[in-house]
Amino acid sequence: MTGMHGFALRLPVICAPMFRLSGPEMVMAACKAGIGGAFPCTNARTLDELDQWMASITDTLSPVDGPWIANLITHSTHARLADELRLVAQYKPPIVITALGSPKPVMETVKSYGGLVFADVVNMRLAKKAADAEVDGMACISAGAGGHTGNLSPFAFISAVREIFKGVIVVGGGIADGAGVAGAVAAGADCVYMGTRFIATEESRADPRYKSMVIDAQTDDLVVSSAITGTPASWLKASTEEAGLSDEDLAGTVPRDYSSGDVKKWRDIWAAGQGVGQTSEIESVAKVVDGLHREYLSALARLGALSFK
Ligand SMILES: Cc1cc2nc3c(=O)[nH]c(=O)nc-3n(C[C@H](O)[C@H](O)[C@H](O)COP(=O)(O)O)c2cc1C
């Protein structure tokens, strides 16, 4: 199947970048399974490590695999951006997805080698800015997403973005099975951005207790709070309880200082989205993609068999 700007994909899905959890193992497994594989460059602690990750990804993948994707923080406070961009220019990820800032700082570098720039957006204000910056695609983060989340319905968001933008629409937020992928495509998206479904995979770097918590959790077992990072994000309630955070702690909008002390955000407070109930065991990324593919085909068959006057 060819989709999303001509990439050979088995399924229109990107294994979304996840802080601390996505490393080269997950990216390569996703691409080998025929979907896109993304990682945040900040997951590599040093630039040398990032260099090694990019070298092993480019050595391992071939043109028949899905595209690998570097996720870059473009906020002005991110001191490493220029160095990360130097490595991007060297290793040429087919797609770069920007987060927490304007896509503008990466445009020239990525376009110069023929790569695509997608911007991560959570509302129409950011989507309009990204369209003005002439990005090739947008990752539209909708309600239900794990980690930093949006609050728009994916259906409303896709339609509104399609009105102003001709490029690739990737949509994320609570989509964790193949039926959801088919639904997103039917609604006008080109591809799905899926994070939570990959937390409890063999290739994920999540703590084993985090993976178990994801397996045990259902859709209701989440709390959206701005008090951890300063931005609304979706967390596993069991992890906020284990960390000793009260409802009052979670109700605020000003982040507490989690940089020191026993409890560290992301390390001890664990993010997940509304698709969390779809995970019942730890599997390889390849097996998860096999399952998604089966579900996707049966959803397409169900849609194809429907007939109305
Ligand atoms: C544990 C976790 C960590 C995440 N870390 C990042 C990150 O570092 N950068 C980023 O752009 N998005 C991050 N996200 C968001 C995902 O890239 C993606 O938008 C989201 O997972 C999609 O929704 P879903 O989790 O419902 O599939 C994270 C999500 C999760 C669950």
The ligand as an ORCA input file, in Angstrom:
! r2SCAN-3c Opt
* xyz 0 1
  C       4.386      8.240     27.389
  C       4.224      9.271     26.314
  C       5.250     10.165     26.060
  C       5.126     11.117     25.048
  N       6.181     11.937     24.774
  C       6.125     12.789     23.713
  C       7.259     13.548     23.333
  O       8.324     13.477     23.930
  N       7.150     14.382     22.258
  C       5.977     14.487     21.562
  O       5.929     15.255     20.601
  N       4.886     13.776     21.903
  C       4.938     12.915     22.949
  N       3.853     12.149     23.269
  C       2.643     12.253     22.449
  C       2.661     11.243     21.292
  O       3.685     11.561     20.395
  C       1.293     11.220     20.550
  O       0.898     12.531     20.250
  C       0.222     10.558     21.388
  O       0.730      9.423     22.019
  C      -0.986     10.167     20.535
  O      -2.067      9.757     21.311
  P      -2.257      8.270     21.908
  O      -1.270      8.155     23.034
  O      -3.652      8.286     22.393
  O      -1.994      7.285     20.825
  C       3.930     11.206     24.295
  C       2.893     10.299     24.566
  C       3.027      9.339     25.550
  C       1.905      8.361     25.793
*
